[in-house]
């Protein structure tokens, strides 16, 4: 995972999941 996780997203499971999915989409798009 990236080290640039927004504190607000890390505070909640939903936020973390949203950030994780966003990271997956970004990674897939970057390929």
Backbone torsions as a table, in degrees:
resi	resn	phi	psi	omega
1	UNK	NA	154.5	178.0
2	UNK	-73.1	152.8	-179.8
3	UNK	-84.2	-4.6	-176.0
4	UNK	-96.9	52.3	179.3
5	UNK	-85.3	123.7	178.8
6	UNK	-58.5	131.8	-179.4
7	UNK	-54.1	-38.9	-177.9
8	UNK	-66.0	-34.6	-179.8
9	UNK	-74.4	-34.9	-177.8
10	UNK	-71.6	-19.2	-177.4
11	UNK	-75.7	-23.4	-176.6
12	UNK	-125.0	147.8	179.6
13	UNK	-64.0	-38.6	-179.6
14	UNK	-65.3	-43.5	179.5
15	UNK	-63.3	-41.9	-179.9
16	UNK	-65.1	-40.2	179.5
17	UNK	-65.5	-42.3	179.0
18	UNK	-62.7	-41.8	-179.4
19	UNK	-67.4	-38.8	179.3
20	UNK	-63.1	-45.3	179.4
21	UNK	-64.4	-40.4	178.3
22	UNK	-61.9	-40.7	178.6
23	UNK	-64.1	-39.7	179.3
24	UNK	-64.8	-43.4	179.7
25	UNK	-64.6	-42.3	179.6
26	UNK	-63.9	-42.3	179.6
27	UNK	-63.9	-43.0	-179.8
28	UNK	-65.4	-38.7	-179.4
29	UNK	-70.4	-33.1	-178.1
30	UNK	-71.8	-21.9	179.1
31	UNK	-72.8	NA	NA
